[in-house]
């Protein structure tokens, strides 16, 4: 089914939009898709459609709305990279998590949603997926190459539902020392599963991106699909 934009109410007032894709059946468990630093662009919409094809009601919120609603950038030009990093630097992580929570709870009650809702995020969204796992009632969550998690490991004890992480061993934004700190701290956490992928860089799962790796992306996406099938069915 074609996707559409819907309104989402913020917990502290105001509203923002999100891209919604629904399965052909019209119903299923919910997934919030947490954006990279490029806004709701083609890749985010593609992910929503991919999960809808797997039977999920997928909703990607515009998390840059407090700075500039409707951001849609690519990673193809230096200018857009600079613009995206500027938005990232001005992003309020706590309010972003609150907006993700508002999205999650609205999706939970949306017609067609089973009531179970998970989260999946990429880059900035990978960090948000980790914080959503720790601060919300998400039933399950997955983060791809989340940036900055090593600085928020104190939140891990609050993770209530199963959480999966995917990391690239050559990630320039999540270097090996950061990955080691995350793995060392979370190895004993039974809620967390960590996968690493050799010889790939940040955003290896971004279709068409500079560092896209089809084999590793397929492996990570298959693990994610199995994970959500297990915990959201």
C-alpha positions as CSV (number, residue, x, y, z in Angstrom):
1,X,0.0,0.0,0.0
2,X,1.2,3.6,-0.7
3,X,2.6,5.5,2.3
4,X,1.3,8.7,3.7
5,X,2.1,11.5,6.1
6,X,0.2,11.6,9.4
7,X,0.1,14.0,12.3
8,X,1.7,13.0,15.7
9,X,1.0,14.8,18.9
10,X,4.1,15.8,21.0
11,X,3.9,15.1,24.7
12,X,4.9,18.7,25.5
13,X,2.5,20.4,23.1
14,X,2.4,20.9,19.3
15,X,2.5,18.3,16.6
16,X,4.8,16.9,14.0
17,X,4.5,14.6,11.1
18,X,5.5,11.0,10.3
19,X,5.6,8.8,7.3
20,X,3.3,5.8,7.7
21,X,3.4,2.6,5.6
22,X,0.9,-0.2,6.3
23,X,0.9,-3.9,5.2
24,X,-1.5,-5.0,2.5
25,X,-3.4,-6.8,5.2
26,X,-4.1,-3.5,6.9
27,X,-2.9,-4.7,10.3
28,X,0.1,-5.9,12.2
29,X,2.5,-5.1,15.0
30,X,3.9,-1.6,14.9
31,X,7.4,-0.3,14.3
32,X,8.7,3.2,14.7
33,X,11.6,3.8,12.2
34,X,14.1,6.3,13.7
35,X,15.9,8.5,11.1
36,X,19.5,9.1,10.3
37,X,20.7,12.7,10.2
38,X,19.1,13.2,6.8
39,X,15.4,13.4,7.9
40,X,12.6,11.4,6.3
41,X,14.3,10.8,3.0
42,X,14.0,8.1,0.3
43,X,15.9,5.6,2.4
44,X,13.7,6.1,5.5
45,X,10.6,5.7,3.4
46,X,12.1,2.6,1.7
47,X,12.7,1.1,5.2
48,X,9.1,1.7,6.2
49,X,7.8,0.0,3.0
50,X,10.2,-2.9,3.6
51,X,8.8,-3.5,7.1
52,X,5.3,-3.0,5.8
53,X,5.9,-5.8,3.3
54,X,6.9,-7.9,6.3
55,X,3.6,-7.3,7.9
56,X,4.3,-4.3,10.2
57,X,2.6,-1.0,10.5
58,X,5.7,1.3,10.1
59,X,5.9,4.9,11.1
60,X,8.9,7.2,10.7
61,X,8.6,10.4,12.7
62,X,10.1,13.7,11.7
63,X,12.5,14.1,14.6
64,X,14.0,17.4,13.3
65,X,10.6,19.1,13.5
66,X,11.7,21.3,16.4
67,X,14.5,22.8,14.3
68,X,13.0,22.6,10.8
69,X,10.0,20.5,9.8
70,X,10.2,18.4,6.6
71,X,13.9,17.9,6.3
72,X,14.8,15.6,3.4
73,X,18.5,15.3,2.6
74,X,20.8,12.8,1.0
75,X,24.4,11.8,1.6
76,X,25.4,12.6,-2.0
77,X,26.7,16.1,-1.7
78,X,29.1,18.0,0.6
79,X,26.5,20.7,1.1
80,X,23.8,18.3,2.2
81,X,26.3,16.5,4.6
82,X,27.1,19.9,6.2
83,X,23.4,20.7,6.5
84,X,22.7,17.3,8.1
85,X,25.5,17.6,10.6
86,X,24.3,21.1,11.5
87,X,20.9,19.7,12.3
88,X,22.5,16.8,14.3
89,X,24.6,19.2,16.3
90,X,21.5,21.2,17.2
91,X,19.4,18.1,18.0
92,X,18.1,17.8,21.6
93,X,18.5,14.1,22.3
94,X,16.1,14.1,25.3
95,X,13.3,15.7,23.4
96,X,14.0,13.4,20.5
97,X,13.5,10.4,22.7
98,X,10.3,12.0,24.1
99,X,9.1,12.5,20.5
100,X,9.9,8.9,19.7
101,X,7.9,7.8,22.7
102,X,5.0,9.9,21.6
103,X,5.2,8.3,18.2
104,X,5.4,4.8,19.7
105,X,2.4,5.3,21.9
106,X,0.3,6.9,19.2
107,X,1.2,4.0,16.8
108,X,0.2,1.5,19.5
109,X,-3.4,2.8,19.5
110,X,-3.6,3.4,15.7
111,X,-6.2,1.4,13.9
112,X,-4.6,-1.7,12.5
113,X,-1.8,-1.9,15.0
114,X,-1.9,-5.0,17.2
115,X,-0.8,-3.1,20.3
116,X,2.8,-4.4,20.3
117,X,5.3,-1.8,19.0
118,X,9.0,-2.0,18.4
119,X,11.6,0.5,17.3
120,X,14.4,0.4,14.7
121,X,16.9,3.1,14.1
122,X,20.0,4.0,12.0
123,X,23.0,6.2,12.9
124,X,21.4,9.0,15.0
125,X,18.3,6.7,15.1
126,X,20.5,3.8,16.4
127,X,21.4,5.9,19.4
128,X,17.7,6.8,19.8
129,X,16.7,3.1,19.5
130,X,19.0,2.4,22.5
131,X,17.5,5.2,24.5
132,X,14.0,4.2,23.5
133,X,14.8,0.7,24.9
134,X,15.9,2.3,28.2
135,X,13.2,5.0,28.6
136,X,10.0,3.8,26.9
137,X,7.7,0.8,26.9
138,X,8.8,-0.5,23.5
139,X,8.3,-4.2,23.2
140,X,11.6,-4.7,21.3
141,X,14.2,-2.5,19.5
142,X,17.1,-2.6,17.1
143,X,19.8,-0.1,16.4
144,X,22.1,0.1,13.5
145,X,25.5,1.7,14.1
146,X,24.2,4.0,16.8
147,X,26.5,7.0,17.5
148,X,27.3,7.9,21.1
149,X,26.0,4.9,22.9
150,X,29.3,4.6,24.8
151,X,28.5,7.8,26.6
152,X,25.1,6.6,27.7
153,X,25.9,3.2,29.1
154,X,24.5,4.1,32.5
155,X,21.1,3.9,30.9
156,X,21.5,0.2,30.0
157,X,20.1,-1.1,33.4
158,X,16.8,0.4,32.5
159,X,16.3,-1.6,29.3
160,X,13.1,-3.5,29.7
161,X,12.6,-5.2,26.4
162,X,14.9,-7.1,24.0
163,X,17.4,-4.9,22.2
164,X,19.7,-5.7,19.3
165,X,22.7,-3.7,18.1
166,X,24.5,-3.9,14.7
167,X,28.0,-2.3,14.5
168,X,30.5,-1.9,11.6
169,X,34.1,-2.8,12.6
170,X,35.5,0.0,10.4
171,X,32.9,2.6,11.6
172,X,34.6,6.1,11.6
173,X,31.8,7.5,13.8
174,X,31.7,4.5,16.3
175,X,35.4,3.6,16.5
176,X,36.6,0.3,17.8
177,X,37.4,1.7,21.3
178,X,33.7,2.8,21.5
179,X,32.5,-0.5,20.3
180,X,34.7,-2.3,22.8
181,X,33.4,-0.1,25.7
182,X,29.8,-0.9,24.6
183,X,30.5,-4.7,24.3
184,X,32.4,-4.8,27.6
185,X,29.6,-3.0,29.5
186,X,26.7,-4.8,27.9
187,X,27.9,-8.4,27.5
188,X,26.3,-9.4,30.8
189,X,23.0,-7.7,30.0
190,X,20.6,-10.5,29.0
191,X,18.3,-8.0,27.2
192,X,21.0,-7.0,24.7
193,X,22.4,-8.8,21.6
194,X,25.3,-7.3,19.7
195,X,26.5,-8.2,16.2
196,X,29.6,-6.8,14.5
197,X,30.4,-6.8,10.8
198,X,33.9,-7.0,9.5
199,X,35.4,-4.9,6.7
200,X,32.5,-2.5,6.5
201,X,32.1,1.2,7.5
202,X,29.3,3.3,9.0
203,X,25.9,3.1,7.2
204,X,26.7,-0.2,5.5
205,X,23.0,-1.0,5.4
206,X,22.0,2.3,3.6
207,X,20.9,1.2,0.2
208,X,22.8,3.2,-2.5
209,X,25.1,4.8,0.1
210,X,28.8,5.2,-0.2
211,X,29.5,2.4,2.2
212,X,26.6,0.1,1.3
213,X,27.6,-3.6,1.6
214,X,24.9,-5.9,0.2
215,X,26.0,-9.0,2.0
216,X,26.4,-7.5,5.4
217,X,23.2,-5.5,5.0
218,X,21.3,-8.7,4.1
219,X,22.7,-10.4,7.1
220,X,21.9,-7.6,9.5
221,X,18.4,-7.2,8.0
222,X,17.7,-10.9,8.2
223,X,18.7,-10.9,11.9
224,X,16.5,-7.9,12.5
225,X,13.6,-9.6,10.8
226,X,14.0,-12.7,12.8
227,X,14.3,-10.7,16.0
228,X,11.1,-8.7,15.5
229,X,9.2,-11.9,14.3
230,X,10.2,-13.4,17.6
231,X,9.4,-10.5,19.9
232,X,6.5,-8.7,18.2
233,X,4.4,-11.5,16.9
